[in-house]
């Protein structure tokens, strides 16, 4: 699409995949559609293009069109660092400072990336679902830059990187003078440091900051830069559990400052993936990690003000009744005959679930491993451990007694 004056309507997501499967894309983008997300930032990889150019181009066509069929635009990432054939990637070297500078930053190797970028741009530039080109992902945030101690060498390496970023923008413009361009910078200030604020159509930055004050400062800095250059602003990578950067916080403050956003990332990857424990909204089966993220995308946020009303779990004496049931079933389960033990195991788990439902509904227990999950695991166990079930039911009852203010 041609550059827009305002991208604040964007509720987007980052999207990675190892192997292209149309049915998986259909499933994942249907989840995104249900979440009311409206734009996708897919990671394309030049290595796949080198392996099978025709297959790769067919895959990215299908991805863009499948997304657009759900009302989801795309902002393809065109460039990541690439290496000469005789180089080892810097992230696999024991000392990043001594690792080779990726070959892409030598002008002698630019033609390799130019051919790839031109191929992707010409393949997708007429797609109605194309929102803008993301020329480069986080060019200023790589090990061979961040781990260099010598200021002069560090500056030299940054100059090499920024020169290539500007060059890539030129290659995109040469092949597509119509559609908008942004650069997925890791910091707001990188737009100016790289000299790309003047060249791109959108001020783009990433935000993984650790408090509402810091995130808000970043939002204000981005909006101010956008005003100075007369360009719209987008935060196109954000949200990380292990960086004290909750999705809800980022969405709320982006909304407040009129900044479109792309959450990292839509899908929770397999447990073997480095990001599975810290990023992602939806599991492949359609369940979610944290419903508060879904609510935030819809524009609903937790009430943290003085007028928030705290729950009363025992308002209708359900805590009293539940504790009485637990006491009765704990006593019954003390019998030793096997047939009765099996029956009372299920009875105890029902009592435990009553405790758990009260505690979870009142948000009085941590939900990263909710009690109801543990109860379901015990129910599925064909060899129910009665002592384990008794102990856990008792533990939940004591928590309920304390949270329900019952003596």
C-alpha positions in Angstrom: 0.0 0.0 0.0 1.0 3.6 -0.5 2.3 5.3 2.7 -0.5 6.2 5.1 -0.7 9.2 7.4 -1.7 7.1 10.4 -1.0 3.5 11.4 -2.6 3.6 14.9 -5.3 1.2 13.8 -2.7 -1.6 13.5 -3.1 -4.5 15.9 -0.4 -6.8 14.6 1.7 -9.8 15.3 5.0 -11.2 14.4 5.0 -14.6 12.7 7.8 -17.2 12.4 7.7 -20.6 10.8 10.2 -23.4 10.2 8.5 -25.2 7.3 5.7 -23.8 5.2 2.4 -25.7 5.5 -0.8 -24.0 4.1 -3.1 -25.7 6.5 -1.0 -24.4 9.4 -1.1 -20.9 8.0 -4.9 -21.2 7.6 -5.3 -22.3 11.2 -2.9 -19.7 12.7 -4.4 -16.7 10.7 -7.9 -17.8 11.7 -6.8 -17.5 15.3 -5.4 -14.1 14.5 -8.7 -13.1 12.9 -10.7 -14.3 16.0 -8.4 -12.2 18.1 -9.2 -9.1 15.9 -5.5 -8.8 14.9 -5.2 -7.2 11.5 -1.6 -7.3 10.4 1.2 -9.9 10.2 5.0 -9.3 10.3 6.4 -12.5 8.8 10.0 -13.5 9.0 11.2 -14.5 5.5 14.6 -16.2 5.2 17.0 -15.9 2.3 18.4 -19.4 3.0 15.1 -20.8 1.9 15.2 -18.7 -1.3 18.7 -20.0 -2.1 17.5 -23.6 -1.6 14.4 -23.5 -3.7 13.6 -20.1 -5.3 10.4 -21.1 -7.0 9.1 -23.0 -4.0 9.9 -20.1 -1.7 8.2 -17.5 -3.9 5.1 -19.8 -4.1 5.1 -20.0 -0.3 5.3 -16.3 0.4 2.6 -15.6 -2.2 0.3 -18.1 -0.4 1.1 -16.7 3.0 0.3 -13.1 2.0 -2.9 -14.2 0.3 -4.0 -16.5 3.1 -3.6 -13.7 5.6 -5.4 -11.2 3.4 -8.3 -13.6 3.0 -8.8 -13.1 6.8 -8.5 -9.3 6.6 -4.9 -9.4 7.7 -2.3 -7.3 6.0 1.4 -8.2 5.9 4.7 -6.3 6.4 7.4 -8.8 5.2 10.8 -8.6 6.8 13.2 -8.5 3.8 16.7 -8.5 5.3 18.5 -10.2 8.1 22.4 -10.4 8.3 23.8 -13.0 5.8 27.3 -14.5 5.7 29.9 -15.3 3.1 30.3 -19.0 2.4 33.5 -19.3 4.4 32.1 -17.6 7.5 30.8 -18.9 10.7 27.7 -16.9 12.0 28.8 -14.6 14.8 26.3 -16.1 17.3 28.1 -19.5 17.1 31.5 -18.1 17.9 32.6 -18.2 21.6 33.7 -14.6 21.6 31.3 -12.4 19.6 33.8 -9.5 19.5 36.2 -11.8 17.5 33.5 -13.2 15.3 33.6 -12.2 11.7 31.5 -9.3 10.5 28.7 -10.8 8.4 29.6 -10.7 4.7 26.6 -8.6 3.8 28.3 -5.5 5.3 31.0 -5.7 2.7 29.8 -3.8 -0.4 31.5 -6.5 -2.5 28.7 -8.9 -1.3 25.8 -6.6 -1.5 24.7 -8.1 -4.8 23.7 -11.3 -3.1 21.1 -9.6 -0.9 20.1 -7.3 -3.7 19.0 -10.2 -5.9 17.0 -11.7 -3.0 15.3 -8.4 -2.0 14.5 -7.6 -5.7 13.0 -11.0 -6.2 10.7 -10.8 -3.1 9.7 -7.2 -3.8 8.8 -7.9 -7.4 6.9 -11.0 -6.4 4.7 -9.3 -3.8 4.5 -5.6 -4.6 1.2 -5.8 -6.4 -0.5 -7.9 -3.6 -3.4 -5.9 -2.1 -2.6 -7.3 1.3 0.9 -5.8 1.4 0.9 -3.0 4.0 4.6 -2.0 3.9 8.1 -3.4 3.5 10.1 -4.0 6.7 13.5 -3.4 5.1 15.6 -4.8 7.9 15.1 -6.5 11.2 16.9 -5.0 14.2 20.1 -4.0 12.2 21.6 -2.3 15.3 21.2 -5.2 17.7 23.6 -8.0 16.9 26.4 -9.7 18.8 29.2 -8.5 16.6 28.0 -4.9 17.4 26.9 -5.1 21.0 29.9 -7.0 22.4 32.6 -4.8 21.0 34.4 -2.8 23.7 36.6 -0.6 21.6 34.6 2.6 20.8 36.3 3.3 17.4 35.8 -0.3 16.2 32.2 -0.3 17.4 31.5 2.9 15.5 33.2 1.5 12.4 31.0 -1.6 12.5 27.8 0.5 13.0 28.8 2.6 10.0 29.0 -0.6 7.9 25.6 -1.7 9.1 23.9 1.6 8.5 25.3 1.9 5.1 23.8 -1.5 4.1 20.5 -0.6 5.6 20.3 2.6 3.5 21.4 0.6 0.5 18.6 -2.0 1.0 16.0 0.8 1.2 17.4 2.0 -2.2 17.0 -1.4 -3.7 13.4 -1.6 -2.5 12.6 1.9 -4.0 14.2 0.9 -7.3 12.0 -2.1 -7.6 8.9 -0.7 -6.0 8.4 3.1 -5.9 4.9 2.8 -4.6 4.6 0.8 -1.4 5.6 2.2 2.0 8.9 1.2 3.7 9.9 1.0 7.3 13.0 -0.4 9.1 12.5 -2.6 12.2 14.9 -0.7 14.4 15.4 -1.9 17.9 15.5 1.6 19.4 13.7 4.8 18.4 16.9 6.7 18.1 18.3 4.2 15.6 16.0 5.8 12.9 18.2 8.9 13.1 21.5 7.3 13.9 21.2 5.2 10.8 20.1 8.0 8.5 16.9 6.1 7.6 14.4 8.5 9.2 14.6 10.6 6.1 14.6 7.7 3.7 11.8 5.5 5.1 8.1 6.3 5.1 7.4 5.2 8.7 9.3 5.6 12.0 9.6 2.1 13.3 11.0 0.8 16.6 10.9 -2.2 19.0 10.1 -1.9 22.6 10.9 -4.4 25.4 11.3 -1.9 28.3 10.6 -2.9 31.9 8.2 -0.4 33.4 5.3 1.8 32.5 7.5 4.9 32.9 10.1 3.6 30.5 7.6 2.4 27.9 5.7 5.7 28.0 9.0 7.6 27.5 9.7 5.4 24.5 6.2 6.1 23.1 6.6 9.9 23.6 10.1 9.8 22.0 8.7 8.0 18.9 5.7 10.3 18.5 8.0 13.3 18.8 10.3 11.9 16.2 7.4 11.2 13.9 6.2 14.8 14.2 9.7 16.2 13.5 9.9 14.2 10.3 6.2 14.4 9.4 5.9 10.6 9.4 3.7 8.0 11.2 5.0 5.7 13.9 4.8 2.0 14.5 6.1 -0.3 17.3 6.5 -3.5 15.3 8.0 -5.8 17.9 7.0 -5.9 21.6 5.9 -8.0 24.5 8.1 -10.5 26.5 7.4 -12.2 29.8 11.1 -12.6 30.8 11.9 -8.9 30.1 9.3 -7.5 32.5 7.5 -6.3 29.4 3.9 -7.5 29.7 1.8 -7.5 26.5 -1.0 -5.8 28.4 1.2 -2.9 29.4 2.6 -2.4 25.9 -0.9 -2.5 24.2 -2.4 -0.1 26.8 0.3 2.5 26.3 0.5 2.1 22.5 -3.2 2.7 22.4 -2.9 5.7 24.7 -0.3 7.3 22.4 -1.9 6.3 19.1 0.8 3.9 18.0 0.1 0.8 16.0 1.8 -2.3 17.4 3.0 -5.8 16.4 3.2 -8.3 19.3 6.0 -10.9 19.4 4.5 -13.3 18.6 1.2 -14.9 17.6 1.9 -18.5 18.2 3.6 -20.2 21.2 6.3 -22.3 19.5 7.3 -25.8 20.5 9.0 -26.2 23.8 12.3 -26.8 22.2 12.2 -23.3 20.7 14.1 -20.6 22.7 11.1 -18.3 22.8 8.4 -20.8 23.9 8.5 -19.9 27.6 8.6 -16.1 27.1 6.7 -15.2 23.9 3.5 -16.0 22.2 -0.3 -15.8 22.6 -1.9 -18.9 21.2 -1.1 -22.6 21.4 -1.6 -24.7 18.2 -4.8 -26.1 19.7 -6.3 -22.7 20.1 -5.9 -22.4 23.8 -4.0 -19.3 25.2 -1.2 -18.7 27.7 -2.9 -15.7 29.3 -6.4 -14.5 28.7 -5.5 -11.0 29.8 -3.5 -10.6 26.6 -6.6 -11.5 24.5 -8.6 -8.9 26.6 -6.0 -6.2 26.0 -6.0 -6.8 22.3 -9.8 -6.2 22.5 -9.2 -3.0 24.4 -10.1 -4.2 27.9 -7.6 -3.8 30.7 -7.3 -4.7 34.4 -8.7 -2.1 36.8 -5.7 -1.0 38.9 -7.4 2.2 40.2 -8.7 2.9 43.7 -12.2 2.1 42.6 -11.4 -1.6 41.8 -13.7 -3.8 43.9 -12.1 -6.8 45.6 -14.0 -10.1 45.5 -15.7 -11.8 48.4 -15.5 -15.5 47.9 -17.8 -16.3 50.9 -20.5 -13.8 50.1 -23.0 -16.6 49.7 -21.3 -19.0 52.1 -19.9 -21.2 49.3 -16.5 -21.3 51.1 -18.2 -22.6 54.2 -20.0 -25.3 52.3 -16.9 -26.3 50.3 -14.7 -26.6 53.4 -17.4 -28.8 55.0 -17.4 -31.1 51.9 -13.6 -31.3 51.9 -13.6 -32.2 55.6 -16.2 -34.9 55.1 -14.4 -36.4 52.1 -11.0 -36.3 53.7 -12.4 -38.3 56.6 -14.1 -40.8 54.2 -10.9 -41.3 52.2 -9.0 -42.4 55.2 -10.6 -45.9 54.8 -8.2 -48.5 53.5 -10.3 -50.8 51.2 -9.3 -50.4 47.6 -12.8 -50.1 46.1 -13.7 -47.3 48.4 -10.4 -45.6 47.8 -11.0 -45.3 44.1 -14.4 -43.9 44.6 -13.2 -41.3 47.2 -10.3 -40.3 44.9 -12.8 -38.9 42.4 -14.9 -37.4 45.2 -11.8 -35.7 46.6 -10.9 -34.3 43.2 -14.4 -32.9 42.9 -14.0 -31.2 46.2 -10.5 -30.0 45.2 -12.0 -28.5 42.1 -14.6 -26.6 44.1 -11.8 -25.0 46.1 -9.8 -24.3 42.9 -12.8 -22.8 41.1 -13.3 -20.4 43.9 -9.7 -19.4 44.2 -9.2 -19.0 40.5 -12.4 -17.1 39.9 -11.3 -14.7 42.7 -7.8 -14.5 41.2 -6.3 -15.6 44.6 -3.8 -18.1 43.2 -1.0 -17.8 40.6 -2.3 -18.8 37.2 0.9 -19.8 35.5 0.2 -23.4 36.7 -3.4 -23.1 37.8 -4.8 -25.6 40.4 -7.4 -26.8 37.9 -4.6 -27.9 35.6 -3.1 -30.0 38.3 -6.5 -31.5 39.2 -7.1 -32.5 35.6 -3.6 -34.2 35.5 -4.6 -36.2 38.6 -7.9 -37.2 37.1 -6.2 -38.5 33.9 -3.8 -40.6 36.0 -5.0 -44.3 35.6 -3.3 -45.1 38.9 -4.6 -42.4 41.2 -2.4 -41.7 44.2 -4.9 -41.2 47.0 -2.4 -39.8 49.4 -1.2 -37.2 46.9 -4.8 -36.3 46.1 -5.7 -36.0 49.8 -2.6 -33.8 50.5 -3.4 -31.5 47.5 -7.1 -31.2 48.4 -6.1 -30.3 52.0 -3.6 -27.7 50.7 -6.3 -26.0 48.5 -8.8 -26.1 51.4 -6.3 -24.3 53.7 -5.7 -21.6 51.0 -9.4 -21.2 50.5 -9.9 -20.9 54.3 -7.4 -18.1 54.4 -8.5 -16.2 51.2 -12.2 -16.6 52.2 -11.5 -15.2 55.7 -13.0 -18.3 57.4 -11.8 -19.5 60.8 
